Amino acid sequence: MTQFNSYVAIGDSFTEGLNDELPDGTFRGWADRLAEILADGRSDFRYANLAVRGKLLAQIMEEQLPIALDTKPDLVTVCAGGNDIIIPGADVDHVAEEFEKGIAKLREAGIEVVIFTGPDTKGMSVMSVLRSKVGIYNAHLWAIADRHGAKVVDLWAMEALNDPRAWSDDRLHFTSEGHRRIALRVAEVLGVPTDSDWREPWPENTEPTNWLTLRRSDLEWTKTHLLPWIRRQLRGESMGDGVLPKRPYLAPVTTSTATTATTASTTTTASTTSTLAERTVSERGHSRSA
């Protein structure tokens, strides 16, 4: 049995779970996997996931953070700012300042907080140009965690994520195996025992790679993922437009989180977003543990 009875995840596509796809087309992700570890089969454990793909830091702090604060769960995980810093001309220092304001509020409320550094993009063709910005943001995140007593999951230091098989074809989101290893790493940071180790070696990769196949991959990625992203940015659009949180209020963790997630999303409309915190409190039915 863990020390946590309730958990709220806030953030963007990383926390929503892209691209850890379930058979019904919904996404599982590291946060759902972590909730299952924390619940450990208990019916009294409650979990909500408010993360939505494409959300910028300001949106997360305005739309999701207040619900987490009103709900006051035992644990909140926060991963935000990544979509902001990849935008050309973004002020990384300013993004970090705004991020810190949210973490300070959560910690002042007595909530355990876990944040995430960005992963190292050195070995990722094209995406490697973002490495310096990610590194600067990560330095800020470590300082924020130190000032406010938050825990840090250092994705940059997770060598297991340097394997291409940890990443989806879009080079922005993790595969199911990547999400599984991240969930195990978060549990470790929280001091929660697991049956598996995120450090376990990957199977031998027998797929040959050469310069030509890598360049073809870059061209395909640019056409399929990069150019559509640029077009959305120019039009002020987001891949999360019209997407609702998959678990908008605290609810028990079932064996198949997809069922609960689908039900929660289909019964919630954009007009009821302002009442989610109130619903969450009523659903909780128990107080925080110390």
PABABA-575958 format. One record per residue (C-alpha): residue number from 1; residue in one letter; chain; x, y, z. Coordinates in steps of 0.1 Angstrom, whole numbers, plus 5000, padded with zeros to 4 digits. Layout:
[node NUM, 'A', 'A', [X, Y, Z]]
...
end
This chain:
[node 1, 'M', 'A', [5000, 5000, 5000]]
[node 2, 'T', 'A', [5014, 5034, 4990]]
[node 3, 'Q', 'A', [5012, 5067, 5009]]
[node 4, 'F', 'A', [4990, 5082, 4982]]
[node 5, 'N', 'A', [4952, 5080, 4981]]
[node 6, 'S', 'A', [4945, 5105, 4953]]
[node 7, 'Y', 'A', [4964, 5117, 4923]]
[node 8, 'V', 'A', [4958, 5144, 4897]]
[node 9, 'A', 'A', [4979, 5147, 4865]]
[node 10, 'I', 'A', [4981, 5180, 4847]]
[node 11, 'G', 'A', [4999, 5189, 4815]]
[node 12, 'D', 'A', [4999, 5184, 4777]]
[node 13, 'S', 'A', [5002, 5155, 4753]]
[node 14, 'F', 'A', [5030, 5139, 4773]]
[node 15, 'T', 'A', [5008, 5134, 4803]]
[node 16, 'E', 'A', [4977, 5127, 4782]]
[node 17, 'G', 'A', [4995, 5097, 4770]]
[node 18, 'L', 'A', [5002, 5101, 4733]]
[node 19, 'N', 'A', [5012, 5077, 4716]]
[node 20, 'D', 'A', [5006, 5049, 4740]]
[node 21, 'E', 'A', [4975, 5038, 4721]]
[node 22, 'L', 'A', [4949, 5013, 4734]]
[node 23, 'P', 'A', [4929, 4990, 4711]]
[node 24, 'D', 'A', [4899, 5014, 4712]]
[node 25, 'G', 'A', [4920, 5043, 4699]]
[node 26, 'T', 'A', [4923, 5061, 4733]]
[node 27, 'F', 'A', [4956, 5067, 4749]]
[node 28, 'R', 'A', [4970, 5052, 4781]]
[node 29, 'G', 'A', [5003, 5068, 4789]]
[node 30, 'W', 'A', [5027, 5069, 4818]]
[node 31, 'A', 'A', [5003, 5087, 4841]]
[node 32, 'D', 'A', [4976, 5061, 4838]]
[node 33, 'R', 'A', [5003, 5034, 4843]]
[node 34, 'L', 'A', [5016, 5052, 4874]]
[node 35, 'A', 'A', [4980, 5055, 4888]]
[node 36, 'E', 'A', [4977, 5018, 4884]]
[node 37, 'I', 'A', [5009, 5013, 4904]]
[node 38, 'L', 'A', [4998, 5037, 4931]]
[node 39, 'A', 'A', [4964, 5022, 4934]]
[node 40, 'D', 'A', [4978, 4987, 4937]]
[node 41, 'G', 'A', [4943, 4972, 4933]]
[node 42, 'R', 'A', [4927, 4995, 4960]]
[node 43, 'S', 'A', [4891, 5006, 4953]]
[node 44, 'D', 'A', [4895, 5037, 4975]]
[node 45, 'F', 'A', [4923, 5052, 4953]]
[node 46, 'R', 'A', [4912, 5081, 4931]]
[node 47, 'Y', 'A', [4929, 5094, 4899]]
[node 48, 'A', 'A', [4922, 5123, 4875]]
[node 49, 'N', 'A', [4941, 5132, 4844]]
[node 50, 'L', 'A', [4933, 5168, 4831]]
[node 51, 'A', 'A', [4961, 5169, 4805]]
[node 52, 'V', 'A', [4952, 5178, 4769]]
[node 53, 'R', 'A', [4975, 5176, 4739]]
[node 54, 'G', 'A', [4989, 5209, 4725]]
[node 55, 'K', 'A', [4982, 5229, 4756]]
[node 56, 'L', 'A', [5006, 5258, 4763]]
[node 57, 'L', 'A', [5018, 5266, 4798]]
[node 58, 'A', 'A', [4994, 5295, 4803]]
[node 59, 'Q', 'A', [4964, 5273, 4793]]
[node 60, 'I', 'A', [4975, 5246, 4817]]
[node 61, 'M', 'A', [4979, 5270, 4846]]
[node 62, 'E', 'A', [4946, 5287, 4839]]
[node 63, 'E', 'A', [4925, 5257, 4831]]
[node 64, 'Q', 'A', [4940, 5227, 4849]]
[node 65, 'L', 'A', [4959, 5241, 4879]]
[node 66, 'P', 'A', [4929, 5256, 4897]]
[node 67, 'I', 'A', [4911, 5222, 4896]]
[node 68, 'A', 'A', [4941, 5205, 4911]]
[node 69, 'L', 'A', [4943, 5231, 4938]]
[node 70, 'D', 'A', [4906, 5229, 4946]]
[node 71, 'T', 'A', [4907, 5191, 4946]]
[node 72, 'K', 'A', [4938, 5191, 4968]]
[node 73, 'P', 'A', [4949, 5155, 4961]]
[node 74, 'D', 'A', [4978, 5138, 4978]]
[node 75, 'L', 'A', [4999, 5140, 4946]]
[node 76, 'V', 'A', [5000, 5162, 4915]]
[node 77, 'T', 'A', [5024, 5157, 4886]]
[node 78, 'V', 'A', [5031, 5186, 4864]]
[node 79, 'C', 'A', [5048, 5186, 4830]]
[node 80, 'A', 'A', [5043, 5219, 4811]]
[node 81, 'G', 'A', [5062, 5244, 4790]]
[node 82, 'G', 'A', [5075, 5221, 4764]]
[node 83, 'N', 'A', [5051, 5233, 4738]]
[node 84, 'D', 'A', [5061, 5269, 4746]]
[node 85, 'I', 'A', [5099, 5266, 4744]]
[node 86, 'I', 'A', [5099, 5248, 4710]]
[node 87, 'I', 'A', [5082, 5279, 4694]]
[node 88, 'P', 'A', [5108, 5300, 4676]]
[node 89, 'G', 'A', [5117, 5331, 4696]]
[node 90, 'A', 'A', [5103, 5318, 4729]]
[node 91, 'D', 'A', [5117, 5333, 4761]]
[node 92, 'V', 'A', [5127, 5302, 4781]]
[node 93, 'D', 'A', [5134, 5323, 4812]]
[node 94, 'H', 'A', [5099, 5338, 4811]]
[node 95, 'V', 'A', [5083, 5303, 4806]]
[node 96, 'A', 'A', [5102, 5291, 4837]]
[node 97, 'E', 'A', [5091, 5320, 4858]]
[node 98, 'E', 'A', [5054, 5313, 4849]]
[node 99, 'F', 'A', [5059, 5276, 4856]]
[node 100, 'E', 'A', [5073, 5284, 4890]]
[node 101, 'K', 'A', [5042, 5303, 4900]]
[node 102, 'G', 'A', [5021, 5272, 4896]]
[node 103, 'I', 'A', [5045, 5249, 4915]]
[node 104, 'A', 'A', [5046, 5274, 4943]]
[node 105, 'K', 'A', [5008, 5274, 4946]]
[node 106, 'L', 'A', [5007, 5236, 4947]]
[node 107, 'R', 'A', [5034, 5233, 4973]]
[node 108, 'E', 'A', [5019, 5261, 4995]]
[node 109, 'A', 'A', [4987, 5240, 4995]]
[node 110, 'G', 'A', [5007, 5211, 5010]]
[node 111, 'I', 'A', [5005, 5189, 4979]]
[node 112, 'E', 'A', [5033, 5166, 4969]]
[node 113, 'V', 'A', [5045, 5177, 4935]]
[node 114, 'V', 'A', [5065, 5159, 4908]]
[node 115, 'I', 'A', [5079, 5177, 4878]]
[node 116, 'F', 'A', [5098, 5165, 4847]]
[node 117, 'T', 'A', [5128, 5177, 4829]]
[node 118, 'G', 'A', [5128, 5175, 4791]]
[node 119, 'P', 'A', [5146, 5146, 4775]]
[node 120, 'D', 'A', [5179, 5149, 4757]]
[node 121, 'T', 'A', [5174, 5153, 4720]]
[node 122, 'K', 'A', [5211, 5150, 4710]]
[node 123, 'G', 'A', [5206, 5117, 4692]]
[node 124, 'M', 'A', [5174, 5128, 4674]]
[node 125, 'S', 'A', [5180, 5141, 4639]]
[node 126, 'V', 'A', [5165, 5176, 4633]]
[node 127, 'M', 'A', [5151, 5177, 4668]]
[node 128, 'S', 'A', [5186, 5181, 4682]]
[node 129, 'V', 'A', [5185, 5218, 4673]]
[node 130, 'L', 'A', [5162, 5222, 4704]]
[node 131, 'R', 'A', [5188, 5207, 4728]]
[node 132, 'S', 'A', [5202, 5240, 4741]]
[node 133, 'K', 'A', [5167, 5254, 4749]]
[node 134, 'V', 'A', [5157, 5222, 4766]]
[node 135, 'G', 'A', [5189, 5222, 4786]]
[node 136, 'I', 'A', [5183, 5258, 4798]]
[node 137, 'Y', 'A', [5147, 5250, 4807]]
[node 138, 'N', 'A', [5158, 5219, 4826]]
[node 139, 'A', 'A', [5183, 5240, 4847]]
[node 140, 'H', 'A', [5154, 5263, 4857]]
[node 141, 'L', 'A', [5133, 5233, 4866]]
[node 142, 'W', 'A', [5159, 5218, 4889]]
[node 143, 'A', 'A', [5162, 5252, 4906]]
[node 144, 'I', 'A', [5124, 5255, 4910]]
[node 145, 'A', 'A', [5122, 5221, 4925]]
[node 146, 'D', 'A', [5150, 5229, 4950]]
[node 147, 'R', 'A', [5133, 5262, 4960]]
[node 148, 'H', 'A', [5098, 5246, 4966]]
[node 149, 'G', 'A', [5106, 5211, 4976]]
[node 150, 'A', 'A', [5092, 5194, 4945]]
[node 151, 'K', 'A', [5104, 5160, 4932]]
[node 152, 'V', 'A', [5120, 5157, 4898]]
[node 153, 'V', 'A', [5119, 5130, 4872]]
[node 154, 'D', 'A', [5150, 5136, 4851]]
[node 155, 'L', 'A', [5141, 5124, 4816]]
[node 156, 'W', 'A', [5173, 5139, 4803]]
[node 157, 'A', 'A', [5193, 5114, 4824]]
[node 158, 'M', 'A', [5172, 5083, 4815]]
[node 159, 'E', 'A', [5195, 5066, 4791]]
[node 160, 'A', 'A', [5167, 5041, 4782]]
[node 161, 'L', 'A', [5150, 5069, 4764]]
[node 162, 'N', 'A', [5180, 5074, 4741]]
[node 163, 'D', 'A', [5169, 5043, 4722]]
[node 164, 'P', 'A', [5149, 5052, 4690]]
[node 165, 'R', 'A', [5123, 5026, 4700]]
[node 166, 'A', 'A', [5113, 5048, 4730]]
[node 167, 'W', 'A', [5100, 5074, 4705]]
[node 168, 'S', 'A', [5071, 5075, 4681]]
[node 169, 'D', 'A', [5075, 5084, 4645]]
[node 170, 'D', 'A', [5066, 5120, 4652]]
[node 171, 'R', 'A', [5097, 5124, 4674]]
[node 172, 'L', 'A', [5077, 5143, 4700]]
[node 173, 'H', 'A', [5058, 5115, 4718]]
[node 174, 'F', 'A', [5068, 5082, 4734]]
[node 175, 'T', 'A', [5059, 5047, 4724]]
[node 176, 'S', 'A', [5041, 5024, 4748]]
[node 177, 'E', 'A', [5074, 5010, 4760]]
[node 178, 'G', 'A', [5087, 5045, 4765]]
[node 179, 'H', 'A', [5057, 5054, 4786]]
[node 180, 'R', 'A', [5060, 5022, 4806]]
[node 181, 'R', 'A', [5096, 5030, 4816]]
[node 182, 'I', 'A', [5087, 5065, 4825]]
[node 183, 'A', 'A', [5059, 5053, 4848]]
[node 184, 'L', 'A', [5084, 5030, 4865]]
[node 185, 'R', 'A', [5109, 5059, 4869]]
[node 186, 'V', 'A', [5082, 5082, 4885]]
[node 187, 'A', 'A', [5073, 5054, 4909]]
[node 188, 'E', 'A', [5110, 5051, 4919]]
[node 189, 'V', 'A', [5113, 5088, 4925]]
[node 190, 'L', 'A', [5082, 5086, 4948]]
[node 191, 'G', 'A', [5097, 5057, 4966]]
[node 192, 'V', 'A', [5070, 5032, 4954]]
[node 193, 'P', 'A', [5083, 4997, 4948]]
[node 194, 'T', 'A', [5076, 4981, 4914]]
[node 195, 'D', 'A', [5081, 4946, 4899]]
[node 196, 'S', 'A', [5101, 4959, 4869]]
[node 197, 'D', 'A', [5131, 4981, 4864]]
[node 198, 'W', 'A', [5131, 5010, 4839]]
[node 199, 'R', 'A', [5168, 5005, 4833]]
[node 200, 'E', 'A', [5164, 4970, 4818]]
[node 201, 'P', 'A', [5183, 4967, 4785]]
[node 202, 'W', 'A', [5164, 4969, 4753]]
[node 203, 'P', 'A', [5164, 4938, 4731]]
[node 204, 'E', 'A', [5190, 4938, 4704]]
[node 205, 'N', 'A', [5180, 4960, 4675]]
[node 206, 'T', 'A', [5184, 4940, 4643]]
[node 207, 'E', 'A', [5171, 4967, 4619]]
[node 208, 'P', 'A', [5200, 4982, 4598]]
[node 209, 'T', 'A', [5203, 5019, 4595]]
[node 210, 'N', 'A', [5225, 5040, 4572]]
[node 211, 'W', 'A', [5228, 5076, 4560]]
[node 212, 'L', 'A', [5203, 5072, 4532]]
[node 213, 'T', 'A', [5175, 5056, 4554]]
[node 214, 'L', 'A', [5180, 5083, 4580]]
[node 215, 'R', 'A', [5177, 5111, 4555]]
[node 216, 'R', 'A', [5146, 5095, 4540]]
[node 217, 'S', 'A', [5132, 5093, 4575]]
[node 218, 'D', 'A', [5139, 5130, 4581]]
[node 219, 'L', 'A', [5121, 5140, 4549]]
[node 220, 'E', 'A', [5091, 5118, 4557]]
[node 221, 'W', 'A', [5090, 5133, 4593]]
[node 222, 'T', 'A', [5092, 5168, 4579]]
[node 223, 'K', 'A', [5063, 5162, 4555]]
[node 224, 'T', 'A', [5041, 5143, 4579]]
[node 225, 'H', 'A', [5047, 5161, 4612]]
[node 226, 'L', 'A', [5069, 5192, 4611]]
[node 227, 'L', 'A', [5051, 5211, 4582]]
[node 228, 'P', 'A', [5016, 5205, 4596]]
[node 229, 'W', 'A', [5028, 5217, 4630]]
[node 230, 'I', 'A', [5042, 5249, 4615]]
[node 231, 'R', 'A', [5009, 5255, 4596]]
[node 232, 'R', 'A', [4989, 5251, 4629]]
[node 233, 'Q', 'A', [5012, 5276, 4646]]
[node 234, 'L', 'A', [5007, 5301, 4618]]
[node 235, 'R', 'A', [4970, 5297, 4620]]
[node 236, 'G', 'A', [4969, 5299, 4658]]
[node 237, 'E', 'A', [4955, 5263, 4660]]
[node 238, 'S', 'A', [4964, 5235, 4683]]
[node 239, 'M', 'A', [4960, 5197, 4680]]
[node 240, 'G', 'A', [4941, 5199, 4713]]
[node 241, 'D', 'A', [4914, 5222, 4700]]
[node 242, 'G', 'A', [4881, 5206, 4709]]
[node 243, 'V', 'A', [4897, 5178, 4730]]
[node 244, 'L', 'A', [4885, 5173, 4765]]
[node 245, 'P', 'A', [4904, 5158, 4795]]
[node 246, 'K', 'A', [4901, 5120, 4794]]
[node 247, 'R', 'A', [4896, 5117, 4832]]
[node 248, 'P', 'A', [4882, 5151, 4843]]
[node 249, 'Y', 'A', [4874, 5142, 4879]]
[node 250, 'L', 'A', [4888, 5118, 4905]]
[node 251, 'A', 'A', [4876, 5083, 4900]]
[node 252, 'P', 'A', [4887, 5048, 4910]]
[node 253, 'V', 'A', [4914, 5032, 4888]]
[node 254, 'T', 'A', [4901, 5002, 4870]]
[node 255, 'T', 'A', [4920, 4974, 4852]]
[node 256, 'S', 'A', [4912, 4991, 4818]]
[node 257, 'T', 'A', [4917, 5029, 4822]]
[node 258, 'A', 'A', [4904, 5033, 4787]]
[node 259, 'T', 'A', [4868, 5024, 4797]]
[node 260, 'T', 'A', [4868, 5050, 4825]]
[node 261, 'A', 'A', [4885, 5076, 4804]]
[node 262, 'T', 'A', [4861, 5072, 4775]]
[node 263, 'T', 'A', [4831, 5074, 4798]]
[node 264, 'A', 'A', [4844, 5105, 4816]]
[node 265, 'S', 'A', [4852, 5123, 4783]]
[node 266, 'T', 'A', [4819, 5116, 4766]]
[node 267, 'T', 'A', [4798, 5128, 4796]]
[node 268, 'T', 'A', [4817, 5161, 4800]]
[node 269, 'T', 'A', [4812, 5191, 4777]]
[node 270, 'A', 'A', [4832, 5223, 4774]]
[node 271, 'S', 'A', [4804, 5242, 4791]]
[node 272, 'T', 'A', [4808, 5222, 4823]]
[node 273, 'T', 'A', [4846, 5227, 4826]]
[node 274, 'S', 'A', [4842, 5253, 4854]]
[node 275, 'T', 'A', [4823, 5228, 4876]]
[node 276, 'L', 'A', [4849, 5200, 4873]]
[node 277, 'A', 'A', [4866, 5209, 4906]]
[node 278, 'E', 'A', [4834, 5208, 4924]]
[node 279, 'R', 'A', [4825, 5175, 4910]]
[node 280, 'T', 'A', [4860, 5162, 4918]]
[node 281, 'V', 'A', [4856, 5171, 4955]]
[node 282, 'S', 'A', [4823, 5154, 4957]]
[node 283, 'E', 'A', [4836, 5123, 4940]]
[node 284, 'R', 'A', [4866, 5120, 4963]]
[node 285, 'G', 'A', [4848, 5109, 4995]]
[node 286, 'H', 'A', [4880, 5109, 5016]]
[node 287, 'S', 'A', [4906, 5133, 5030]]
[node 288, 'R', 'A', [4942, 5136, 5021]]
[node 289, 'S', 'A', [4967, 5115, 5040]]
[node 290, 'A', 'A', [4995, 5134, 5057]]
end
